[in-house]
Amino acid sequence: QVQLVESGGGSVQSGGSLRLSCAASGYTFSRYCVAWWRQAPGKEREGVAGIGEDGDRDTSYIDSVKGRFTISRNNANNTLYLHMKNLRPEDTAMYYCATSPRGYSAEWCRREAPDYWGQGTQVTVSS
């Protein structure tokens, strides 16, 4: 079955950096879009960044992270990444890796609720 396992979260100060990883298994990772979503306490889950099956040629970001976050994927080792720099307190949230066999584009994966989710990794940014 599809498994998505996130890692790399932690606590950093404002302006710091983190790199999240998501190890995927149980399906053909390279064929589908993948995305990072996040959920802060008391807020709805939101799609932060998506990447299509074409990799770096098809990425999508929510406005609040453009220029600070970079999503990438390594199809050879079935891993998704999110490089985050210049972190802000408002980036504090549980971050989830997500995918769907229904989606191919970065935009779709970032905007539509995917079918499969990881367990999440916590990112906490202090001011």
Secondary structure by P-SEA (a helix, b strand, c coil): cbbbbbcbbbbbcccbbbbbbbbbccccccccccccccccccccccccbbbccccccbbbbcccccccbbbbbccccbbbbbbbcccccccccccccccccccccaaaaacccccccccbbbbbbcc
